[in-house]
């Protein structure tokens, strides 16, 4: 990413300043790094994968890995729940589609037009979101449009216009299979910029966020950095969470130590997942502010005690 146009607003210029780096400042990594990382993961997880039922494989996403490292009781409960689309879940998908359309839009960027186009594209699709859109109420549709429009408008306001030379890609799918396919690491980056040049890192992986900072956001991106390194052999140069409500970027440089820490977190997550779902270990309970969204909230003594002492918790009807 090079110097941008002179008419950038301060928020856009701040993003450009944080994400840009001269070629000489971009790190090079050993050409055997991905082989060492693969060997480290496979050696550590194979004993746990042997406990899976015959023919079963294990897939890991950032959400699954994050949940298994949180409250184990909530993780087990949510694993047994059937996925259902809702306005908060659909909002991110629609917003990302609007960003994707904006990259190649040949007319003036008008957020309401692009959000409506994004919703229309999904409504015509045979995916689960398409089914939900065709059956949702007018109130839900209005809420979805309003929330997606808010998020996309903030992106347009706060992010510098994406130049083709930056190689922007939205909803970039990442996948790496290990242990002869028994373990699949799967991800989808909201936005990537740049690319590696030889062994020199150049890619930036960005997650777009509404709401505030959470430490798990860092872990999510480190997981993506690990997948990218396993598939490409060169890590991304930078990871960044961009908080649309605050126009605030939280960047983190990728190092070998960061990747090794991500390996350790992944291995521990696989162990816990297998113990809980396949070895009948009773799940632990770890109360936190996330208890307010837990399906076990009304019956969990630990969670209720935590929330009763949380002055910020206001349960509907309470």
C-alpha positions, 0 to 999 in steps of 0.5 A: 500500500502506497501513499493515498489520495490527498483528500483522505479524511483523518480516519482514512489516513490513520488506516493507511498509515497503520497498514502501509509498509515499505518493501524493505520493512517487510519481514522474510521468513524461512522457507521451511517454516510451514513444514515445521509448523505442520509437523508441530501440529500433527505430532501433538494432535494425532493422539487426540484424533485417535480417540475420534470414532472410526471414519470421523474427521475434525474441523476447526473454525475460529468460532469453534476454537474460541468457544472451546477455550471459553466456558466448556458447558456453553460450548457443549450446549451450543454444539448440540444446537441447530444453527439458525440465521438471525439479524445479527448473524446476517448483518455481517454477511450482508455487509461483507457482500456490500464491501465486495460489490463496492470493490468493482462498482463503476458508479458512485458508491451509495451505501443504501444501493449497495446494501440493497443489492447485497440483500437481493443477491442473497435472496436469490441464492439457494443458501441458508441465508437465502431461505431465511431472507425469503421467509423472514418478517418485514420487521426482520428485513428492515432491521437487517437493512438498517444494521447492515447499512450502518456498518457499511456506511461506516466502512466507506467513511472510515476506510481509504478507497481500496485500490486494485494495486493493493489486491483487495479480496473480501470473504477470502476462504482459507483452508489447511488439512492436516493428519491425512485430512483428519483435521481441517482448519477452515476460515474466511477472512473479511478482507485481505490486502497485498500478497507475499513476494517470494519469502517476504511477507506482504499480505494483511488480513483484516477482520471488520468488527462492530462493537468493542474490543475482545481479546478473542479477536486477536486469537481469531486472527492468529488462527487465520495467520496459522492457516495462511502460513500452512497453505502458502508457506509465507505468513501474512505481514500484519493482522488487524481488527477494525472496529467500525463503531470507533473507527479504530484499527488494532494491528499486530505484526506476525512473528514466528513466536506468534505462530507457535503460540497459535499452534499451542492454542490449536492443539489444546483446543483439539484436546479439549474438544475431543475430551468433551465430545468424544470421551465424556469428560464433564465440562467445566463452567467458567462464568464471564460477561458472555453468560448473558447470551448463554442458552444455559443461563437460567439453569446455571448457578455459577452463571446466575451468581456472576450475572447477579453481581454484574451491575451492567447486566439487565435481563429483559423482564427482570 
